[in-house]
């Protein structure tokens, strides 16, 4: 039994996949008998967990991250620990030398922050600093885990030895369900997640007006603070009557919401974040677990999940994207076939498989 600090500069609980993944990690470690202390951003502790949520009034992201790092350094100094499990350099570089470090790489701020804050492109020195911190954390880490084989390849390109890398795949947020027949009426599309540029929803909205001759509606579940922008876009493009924006839902409630739909949308853009850095979108796994066919592009991170035979559209073609969606909407037998295939395939991405891969990485450190 090891004393584990799981620390992440992420809000927990939250609607994002990061929060779900962090809690799945904690559950797997606790089930294996490890004593886990969880430190994240947040408002209140999660009942039943040794969870310390930290709240900072500082509006500047960089200063909040520095404050979080200082808290992790103080916690490591006063608590007896056997290993620290971190998700960014803000925690990783605060871990003292000598304490084994597991660095979980889901993404790099030096890659992703420019999508959230485009002004950073005019601050190359800050991006260089973030990159240096990431490389230093990779060098410091005893083990590096990632959910994606694409990201694992990227890590090897950065010089991380293959012997230190462990792929721990994501799992859906809820137990897989059998596909449910359409309830009739308009075909129900569903999108859940953030409105970040790499997710591709903004680009899809540009093309959706060309499908107004068909009977469909779209439900968007998001906790993104840019919903005002989304509502403006919907009015601008004549989609306000077709699209309903909902607050995010979690776990089985998310499963219920998705099961009421006919098609899941995951129109990821072919950008550096998705193509080179890599990812493993929980949103796609959740759509599959709800028994949905998924509209998605032909890029490696998607094909790894949906399979080699999946009818994906060419990643660089908006025209083919919307043509593919037209096919999904107008061919119910095709939807039913891929709903069944996805529901079967997603069972290989189980929480048990995720836990086994995670514990294998810990066992390689003698924990």
LINRA-V835428 format. One record per backbone hydrogen bond with DSSP energy under -1.0 kcal/mol. CO is the residue of the C=O (numbers start at 1). NH is the residue of the N-H. E is the energy in kcal/mol with one decimal. If there is no record, write none. Layout:
# LINRA-V835428
co: {CO & CO}
nh: {NH & NH}
e: {E & E}
This chain:
# LINRA-V835428
co: {2 & 3 & 3 & 4 & 5 & 6 & 8 & 10 & 16 & 17 & 18 & 19 & 20 & 21 & 22 & 23 & 24 & 25 & 26 & 27 & 28 & 29 & 30 & 35 & 37 & 38 & 39 & 40 & 41 & 46 & 49 & 50 & 52 & 54 & 60 & 61 & 62 & 63 & 64 & 65 & 66 & 67 & 68 & 69 & 70 & 71 & 72 & 73 & 74 & 75 & 83 & 84 & 85 & 86 & 88 & 89 & 91 & 92 & 96 & 100 & 101 & 101 & 102 & 103 & 108 & 108 & 109 & 112 & 112 & 113 & 117 & 118 & 119 & 120 & 123 & 124 & 125 & 126 & 127 & 128 & 129 & 130 & 131 & 132 & 133 & 134 & 135 & 136 & 137 & 143 & 144 & 145 & 146 & 148 & 149 & 150 & 151 & 152 & 153 & 154 & 155 & 156 & 161 & 164 & 166 & 187 & 188 & 188 & 189 & 190 & 191 & 196 & 197 & 198 & 200 & 201 & 204 & 204 & 207 & 208 & 209 & 211 & 215 & 217 & 218 & 219 & 220 & 221 & 226 & 227 & 228 & 229 & 230 & 231 & 232 & 233 & 234 & 235 & 239 & 239 & 242 & 244 & 246 & 250 & 250 & 251 & 252 & 253 & 254 & 255 & 258 & 263 & 264 & 266 & 269 & 271 & 272 & 272 & 273 & 281 & 282 & 283 & 284 & 285 & 286 & 287 & 288 & 289 & 293 & 295 & 296 & 297 & 299 & 300 & 302 & 303 & 307 & 310 & 313 & 314 & 317 & 318 & 319 & 320 & 321 & 322 & 323 & 324 & 325 & 326 & 327 & 331 & 332 & 333 & 334 & 335 & 336 & 337 & 338 & 339 & 340 & 341 & 342 & 345 & 346 & 350 & 351 & 352 & 353 & 354 & 355 & 356 & 357 & 358 & 359 & 360 & 362 & 362 & 363}
nh: {35 & 82 & 83 & 37 & 85 & 39 & 10 & 41 & 20 & 21 & 22 & 23 & 24 & 25 & 26 & 27 & 28 & 29 & 30 & 31 & 32 & 34 & 33 & 4 & 6 & 52 & 8 & 54 & 12 & 49 & 51 & 38 & 40 & 42 & 64 & 65 & 66 & 67 & 68 & 69 & 70 & 71 & 72 & 73 & 74 & 75 & 76 & 77 & 78 & 79 & 5 & 102 & 7 & 104 & 92 & 93 & 94 & 95 & 99 & 84 & 142 & 143 & 86 & 145 & 111 & 112 & 113 & 115 & 116 & 117 & 120 & 121 & 122 & 123 & 127 & 128 & 129 & 130 & 131 & 132 & 133 & 134 & 135 & 136 & 137 & 138 & 139 & 140 & 141 & 103 & 166 & 105 & 168 & 152 & 153 & 154 & 155 & 156 & 157 & 158 & 160 & 159 & 164 & 144 & 146 & 217 & 262 & 263 & 219 & 265 & 221 & 199 & 200 & 269 & 204 & 205 & 207 & 208 & 210 & 211 & 212 & 214 & 187 & 189 & 244 & 191 & 246 & 193 & 230 & 231 & 232 & 233 & 234 & 235 & 236 & 237 & 239 & 238 & 242 & 243 & 218 & 220 & 222 & 253 & 254 & 255 & 256 & 257 & 258 & 259 & 261 & 190 & 295 & 268 & 271 & 275 & 276 & 277 & 278 & 285 & 286 & 287 & 288 & 289 & 290 & 292 & 291 & 177 & 264 & 266 & 313 & 299 & 303 & 304 & 306 & 307 & 310 & 312 & 298 & 317 & 321 & 322 & 323 & 324 & 325 & 326 & 327 & 328 & 329 & 330 & 331 & 335 & 336 & 337 & 338 & 339 & 340 & 341 & 342 & 343 & 344 & 345 & 346 & 348 & 349 & 354 & 355 & 356 & 357 & 358 & 359 & 360 & 361 & 362 & 363 & 364 & 365 & 367 & 366}
e: {-2.4 & -2.9 & -1.5 & -2.9 & -3.6 & -2.6 & -2.1 & -2.4 & -1.2 & -2.5 & -2.5 & -2.2 & -2.1 & -2.2 & -2.3 & -2.6 & -2.3 & -2.3 & -2.5 & -2.5 & -1.2 & -2.2 & -1.8 & -3.2 & -2.9 & -3.3 & -2.4 & -2.7 & -2.1 & -1.9 & -1.8 & -3.0 & -1.5 & -1.6 & -2.3 & -2.3 & -2.1 & -2.3 & -2.5 & -2.3 & -2.0 & -1.8 & -2.2 & -2.2 & -2.0 & -2.4 & -2.5 & -1.5 & -1.3 & -1.5 & -2.2 & -2.9 & -2.5 & -3.3 & -2.5 & -2.5 & -1.2 & -1.0 & -1.6 & -2.4 & -2.3 & -1.6 & -2.6 & -1.9 & -1.3 & -2.8 & -2.6 & -1.5 & -1.1 & -3.3 & -2.3 & -2.0 & -1.9 & -2.2 & -1.7 & -2.4 & -1.9 & -2.5 & -2.4 & -2.4 & -2.3 & -2.2 & -2.5 & -2.5 & -2.1 & -2.4 & -2.3 & -2.0 & -1.9 & -2.6 & -2.5 & -3.2 & -2.5 & -2.0 & -1.9 & -1.8 & -2.6 & -2.0 & -1.9 & -1.3 & -2.2 & -1.5 & -1.9 & -3.1 & -1.9 & -2.3 & -3.3 & -1.8 & -2.3 & -2.4 & -2.8 & -1.9 & -1.3 & -2.0 & -2.0 & -2.3 & -1.2 & -1.6 & -1.9 & -2.6 & -1.5 & -2.0 & -2.2 & -3.3 & -2.7 & -2.6 & -3.7 & -2.3 & -1.7 & -2.6 & -2.0 & -2.5 & -2.4 & -2.2 & -2.7 & -1.9 & -3.1 & -1.2 & -1.5 & -1.7 & -2.6 & -2.9 & -2.1 & -1.4 & -1.2 & -1.9 & -2.4 & -2.1 & -2.7 & -2.4 & -2.0 & -1.9 & -2.9 & -2.1 & -2.1 & -3.0 & -1.6 & -2.1 & -1.2 & -1.2 & -2.9 & -2.2 & -2.4 & -2.7 & -1.5 & -1.8 & -1.8 & -3.3 & -2.8 & -2.6 & -1.7 & -1.6 & -2.5 & -2.1 & -2.8 & -2.1 & -1.1 & -1.9 & -2.5 & -1.7 & -1.6 & -2.3 & -1.9 & -2.4 & -2.0 & -2.1 & -1.9 & -2.4 & -2.4 & -2.1 & -1.4 & -1.9 & -2.5 & -2.2 & -2.2 & -2.2 & -1.9 & -2.1 & -2.4 & -2.2 & -1.8 & -2.8 & -2.5 & -2.0 & -1.7 & -2.2 & -2.7 & -2.5 & -2.2 & -2.1 & -2.7 & -1.8 & -1.4 & -1.7 & -2.8 & -1.7 & -1.6 & -1.9 & -2.1}
